[in-house]
Amino acid sequence: MEEFWPVPDVLAFLRGTWRVERVVRDLASGETGTFAGTTAFLPDPAGGLRHEEAGTFTWRGETRPAERTLRFLPGPGGTADVRFADGRPFHHLDLTAGRHLADHPCSADLYRGEFTVRDADHWRTVWRVRGPAKDLELTTGYARRG
């Protein structure tokens, strides 16, 4: 049985820079891609943290730069309200038990995420994406840098 590391304050836990390794599996075709880079959780002038991810994504033999930005706003009891860079809601994040499940409907697709914390310096997300044209699994490992 996997043990989880409780996080009383998700924003305090995430603050800083993390090494990121992601595997993207297309479960319909069997194709696999990878992302490698860093994620920085930096103070956001509007409150909370700004999640800035940058690295390289390799898919079908082609490697290209990739980046994304999210906002993590303070939620009740040490949780966070995760939003896209433009302010649209993404999901709630509660790691007080060291594990959290989240759903995000996106058009005809459903993104179901599982967040698990192993210790003070390692956590993981697994997003399962299902829809009429998608059958994906995205597994991301995060390791704290310095």
C-alpha positions as CSV (number, residue, x, y, z in Angstrom):
1,M,0.0,0.0,0.0
2,E,1.4,3.4,-1.0
3,E,1.9,5.9,1.7
4,F,1.2,9.6,1.2
5,W,2.9,12.6,2.9
6,P,0.3,15.1,4.2
7,V,0.7,18.7,3.2
8,P,-0.9,21.2,5.6
9,D,-0.4,24.2,3.3
10,V,-0.2,23.4,-0.5
11,L,1.2,26.9,-1.4
12,A,4.0,26.7,1.1
13,F,4.8,23.2,-0.1
14,L,4.9,24.1,-3.8
15,R,6.9,27.3,-3.5
16,G,10.3,27.0,-5.3
17,T,11.6,25.2,-8.4
18,W,11.0,21.6,-9.4
19,R,12.5,19.3,-12.0
20,V,9.7,17.9,-14.1
21,E,9.6,14.6,-16.1
22,R,6.4,13.7,-17.8
23,V,5.4,10.7,-19.9
24,V,2.4,11.1,-22.3
25,R,0.8,7.9,-23.4
26,D,-1.8,7.8,-26.2
27,L,-3.7,4.7,-25.0
28,A,-5.6,4.3,-28.3
29,S,-2.5,4.3,-30.6
30,G,0.2,3.2,-28.2
31,E,2.4,6.2,-28.9
32,T,4.4,7.7,-26.1
33,G,5.9,11.1,-25.7
34,T,8.0,12.8,-23.1
35,F,8.4,16.3,-21.5
36,A,11.4,17.3,-19.5
37,G,12.0,20.7,-17.9
38,T,11.3,22.8,-14.8
39,T,8.4,24.2,-13.0
40,A,8.8,27.3,-10.8
41,F,6.1,28.3,-8.3
42,L,6.7,32.0,-7.8
43,P,4.8,34.6,-5.8
44,D,2.0,36.0,-8.0
45,P,1.5,39.8,-7.5
46,A,-2.3,39.1,-7.6
47,G,-1.9,36.6,-4.7
48,G,-1.0,33.0,-4.4
49,L,1.6,31.4,-6.7
50,R,2.3,31.6,-10.4
51,H,3.2,28.1,-11.9
52,E,5.6,28.6,-14.8
53,E,6.6,25.4,-16.6
54,A,9.1,25.3,-19.4
55,G,11.1,22.5,-21.2
56,T,11.1,20.3,-24.2
57,F,8.3,18.0,-25.5
58,T,9.1,15.0,-27.7
59,W,6.3,13.5,-29.7
60,R,6.5,11.3,-32.8
61,G,10.2,11.8,-33.0
62,E,10.0,15.6,-33.0
63,T,11.3,17.7,-30.1
64,R,10.1,21.2,-29.5
65,P,10.0,23.8,-26.7
66,A,6.9,23.7,-24.5
67,E,5.6,25.9,-21.7
68,R,2.5,26.7,-19.7
69,T,1.4,29.0,-16.9
70,L,-1.1,28.3,-14.2
71,R,-2.2,30.3,-11.1
72,F,-2.5,28.7,-7.7
73,L,-4.7,30.9,-5.5
74,P,-5.1,30.4,-1.7
75,G,-8.1,28.2,-0.8
76,P,-9.6,27.4,2.6
77,G,-7.6,25.3,5.1
78,G,-4.3,25.2,3.2
79,T,-5.8,24.2,-0.1
80,A,-5.5,25.9,-3.5
81,D,-7.8,27.0,-6.3
82,V,-5.9,26.2,-9.6
83,R,-6.7,28.4,-12.6
84,F,-5.4,28.8,-16.1
85,A,-3.3,31.8,-16.9
86,D,-6.3,33.7,-18.2
87,G,-8.2,33.1,-14.9
88,R,-10.6,30.3,-16.0
89,P,-11.1,27.7,-13.3
90,F,-9.1,24.4,-13.7
91,H,-9.5,22.4,-10.4
92,H,-9.3,22.5,-6.6
93,L,-6.2,21.1,-4.9
94,D,-6.2,19.7,-1.4
95,L,-3.1,17.8,-0.3
96,T,-3.8,17.8,3.4
97,A,-4.0,14.0,3.2
98,G,-1.1,13.7,0.8
99,R,-3.5,12.7,-2.1
100,H,-6.2,14.4,-4.0
101,L,-8.5,13.6,-7.0
102,A,-9.7,16.3,-9.3
103,D,-11.9,16.4,-12.4
104,H,-11.9,19.0,-15.1
105,P,-14.5,18.8,-17.9
106,C,-13.1,20.4,-21.1
107,S,-15.5,20.5,-24.0
108,A,-16.4,16.8,-24.7
109,D,-13.3,15.5,-22.8
110,L,-13.0,14.7,-19.1
111,Y,-9.6,15.2,-17.4
112,R,-9.3,13.2,-14.1
113,G,-6.2,13.9,-12.1
114,E,-4.6,12.2,-9.1
115,F,-2.1,14.1,-7.1
116,T,0.1,12.3,-4.6
117,V,2.9,13.5,-2.4
118,R,5.7,11.1,-1.4
119,D,7.8,13.4,0.8
120,A,8.9,17.0,1.2
121,D,10.8,16.9,-2.1
122,H,8.7,14.6,-4.4
123,W,5.2,14.6,-5.7
124,R,3.4,13.2,-8.8
125,T,0.3,13.8,-10.9
126,V,-1.5,11.4,-13.2
127,W,-4.0,12.8,-15.5
128,R,-6.3,10.5,-17.4
129,V,-8.0,12.2,-20.4
130,R,-11.0,10.6,-22.1
131,G,-13.2,11.9,-24.8
132,P,-14.4,11.3,-28.3
133,A,-11.0,11.9,-29.8
134,K,-8.7,11.4,-26.8
135,D,-7.6,8.5,-24.7
136,L,-4.5,9.8,-22.9
137,E,-2.5,9.3,-19.7
138,L,-0.1,11.9,-18.5
139,T,2.2,11.0,-15.6
140,T,4.4,13.7,-14.2
141,G,7.0,13.4,-11.5
142,Y,8.2,16.5,-9.6
143,A,11.5,16.6,-7.7
144,R,12.5,19.8,-5.7
145,R,15.6,21.5,-7.0
146,G,18.1,23.0,-4.5
